[in-house]
Amino acid sequence: MLWFDGRLTEGPVSFDLADRGLTLGDGVFDTALARSGRILFEAAHVARLAAATAMLGFPVAPAHIAAAMISLAAEMGRVHPLAAIRTTVTRGSGPRGLGPPAEPRPVLWASAAPVGDALAFAPLTLHATGIRRNETSPAASLKTLGYLDAVLAAGAARAAGFDEALFRNTQGRVACAGTANLFAVLDATLVTPPLSDGVLPGILRAEILSRAQRLGLPTAERSFDLDALHAAEAVFLTNSLRGLAPVTAIDATAFASAGHPLVTALVDDLRGDFTP
């Protein structure tokens, strides 16, 4: 199921092969979970994608983004209790070369796919990649279409028998996983790397920090290295489809993350949002 050119369609659709999203990765995207026909944390997803397009110089109205997400979610909700809604915006087509067109004509489309109810809160394993997250790049704070580093790292992690890749930044500090933010319990405190370490401002990252504070759980945003992470009491990842995913291993180091009281408190608080 697609939303393209202002309407729902089963496809196929016509697409300009000169679009800069295709030729240069000049675009951004968002992935949200639809539950029972409604977008989970809808306002945050719409606001982040709209802010990203504005930052890159081809602003798209939040109402236009919301229309695509909401239409797809409602249609998918007729047959699937859970669905992934991916919304993509490119700068559109333009002249040859890197320079953006003076008057961009953004292209927005969205796609939907069913999600199994076993994905949320499922444990996973991490493999530290040698590919580094560039914390000096403006793209580190955006979900851009240039995901090749993550694609290559994911392939290597799976070939090594792990579920996800773990990224450090150019200074050797832990940053994130390939498709998720990372949290660790260090000295009885829930710690996540700061955005300045090359971290995407994830929707669930913000949600976890807010809920932890409401539950009275100690939190901190601070840098730490891989050695500190290996010594953590518990580790978990967050993203919009997985919710909170306990980490059971990082390379050869095992963790009993799912049973840690800070983790179970957060899972209990979140579970209702992810249950159809």
N, C-alpha and C positions, 0 to 999 in steps of 0.2 A: 504494500500500500504506500502511495506517494502523495505528497502535497506539492504541487508545482504550478507556477504561473497563476496563483490565486485560487486553486481548486484541488479537490481530491481526485486522484486518478489511479488506475491500476498499472499505468504505463503501457508501452514505452513512451518516452517523451523526447522531443527534439532538444539537442544541447549543442551550443556553439563550441566547436573544438578549439577556438582561439580564446576561450575563457581563461582568465589569469589564474583562477583556482586550479584549473587543470594543468596549465603550462608552467606556472611558477609557484604553486601552493599558496597563492595570494588570497587567503580566506580564513575563516574561523568556523568552528562548529560547537555544538552542545549536545550532550546525550542525557536524556532524562528518563525516569521511570514513570510509566502510566499505570495506575492501579484502578481497576474498575472504571476505566474511561476518563480518569482525571490525572493530570500531571502532578506528581509528588514534588512539593517545594517549587511550584510553578513560578511564583513571583521572582524568586532568586535566580532561576534558570533564565527567564526572559531578561531580567535586568543585566545579568552577566554577559549574555550574548549581545545585547544592544550596546552595552558599554564597550565591548571589544570592537564592534564595527565602528563606533564613533572614534575610538582611540586610533584605529588604522586609517581613518579618513574616508570611509564610505558608510556613513551612518544609516541604519535601518530602524524605522520606528518600532518601539516595543509592541505596539498593537499588531503590527504586521507579523512579527515573530510569534506572538501569542496565538494569532489566528491559525498559523500552521500547526503549532504544537497541539492546541486544543482540538482542532478539527480531526487530526489523526488519532489523538487519544480517544476521542469519543467514538470514532468509527471502529477502532481496534477493540474498544471495550465491549462491543456487541458480541464478540466471539472469543476474546482472550482476556482473562482477568489481569494479566501482567504483560506489558509491552515496553520495549525500548523505543524511544522516539529520538531520532537523530536529526537535528536541524543544522543545515549548512548555509553559510552566506559567503559568496565570493565577491571580489571587486567587479566582476564582469569582464567583458572583453576590452581590449585596448590595442594600441599600436605595438609593434615589435619593440623589444628592449625591456629594460627593467623599470624605467620611469613610469609611474602610474598616470593614467589619463587625467586630464584636468577636470573632467566632469564624469566621474565614475557612475556606472549604472549597475548597482549591485544585483546579484541574482540570488534568490533564496529558494531553497527547497528542503523538504523534510521527508524522511522515510520511517517506517515502523516495522517492527518485527516482534513476534511473541517471545516472552522470556519465561523460562521454567521457574517454578516457585522454590526450587532447591538452590538457586544461585545465591540469594541473600543469606548472609551470615555463614556461608560455607567456608571452612578453613582452607588455607593454601600455603605453599612453600615459595621461598624467594631465593634467587641466585644473583649474587653481586656481579654486575657487569663492569667491564673496563671502560665502557663508553661513558663519558662524563656529561652531566647536565650543565649547560652554560648559564650560570647565574647572572652574567653580565648582559645577556640578550633580552631585549624587550619581549621576545616571543616566549620566554620562560613563564611569563605570567598569563599567557593566552593559550586557548586550545586552537592552535593553528592547524592548517592542513599539512604542514611539513612534519610528519611523524616517522620519518625513516629511521632515526636513531632508536626509537622505541620498537619499531618493527624488527630491526636487526637484533636488538637485545632480547626481545621476546622469543625469537627463533632460537637464539643460542641458549636461553634459559630452558626452553622446552626440550631441546636436544640433550641437555644435561640432566633432564629428568625433573625439572622444577616447573612451577605454575607461572611465575611472574619474574620479571627482572627488577633488581634493586639498583637505583642510580645514586651515585655520589656526584657532587659538583666539582668544579675545577680546583677547589681548595681541599678536596678530600672529605668534605662534610657530607653526611647523609642528606639526601634531598627527598626522594619519592620513589615509588614504583612506576612501572611503565604506564599504567592506566589508573593510578590511585595515589592518594595521599597516605602518609605513614605516621603512625603514632607508636610511642614506646612508653612503657612504665619504667621510669628511672627514679630510684630512691623514693618510691611510693608516690610519685608524681606523674601525671599524664603529660607527656612531652611530645611536641611535634615541631619539626624544623620550621624556622621563620620563612616568610615569603621571600626574603632577601637572599635565601640560599638556593634560589632557582625553583621555587615551589609554586605550583598552580594554586590559586585561591579556590579550592574545591568547595562545592555546595555542601557536601557532607562533612568536610573538614570544619567549616564554620558551624554547622549544626551540632557536631560532636562537642566542640569547644563551648558552645552555648549551653547545651544540655548538661555537660559535666559541671559547669559552674552552678547551674540550677540545682543539681543533685548534691552539691557541696563537695565535689571531687577536686582535689588540687590539680591545677593545670599550669603549663608553661610553654611558651614558644621560644625555643633556644636551639642553638647549633650543637651537634654532637657527631662524633666520628663512628666508623664501623666497629671499632673495638668496644666503644660504649654500648652500641646497639647489641652486640653479641652478649653483653653482660646484663641486658635488660630483663626485668621480671616478666614482661609480656610485650608482645608486638602485635599490631593489627593494621590493616589497610582500610581505607574508606573510599567509596565512590558511589555514584548515584544508582547504579544497578545492584551492586553487591551489598550496599549498606555498610555493615561493619564485618570484615573478614579476618578472623583470628589467624595469625601466622604460626604454623607448627614447626617451621625450620627455616633458617637462613644458612644456605650451604650446609656445612656439617654440624651446625649448632641447632639443637632442638629446643622448642619452647612449649610450655603448657599454657598457652595464652588464653584459650577458651575458658579455663577454670579460674582465672584471676578475678578477684572480686570487683576491681574497677571495670574490667571488660564485661563481666556478667551484668553489672548494674546498667551499663550503657546499652547492651543488647536488649535487656528487658524493657528499657525505656523506648527503644527504637522499633521493636518488633511489630507493634501494632500498626505502624506506618507502612510496613512492607507486606502485611498480610492481606490478601484479597478479601 
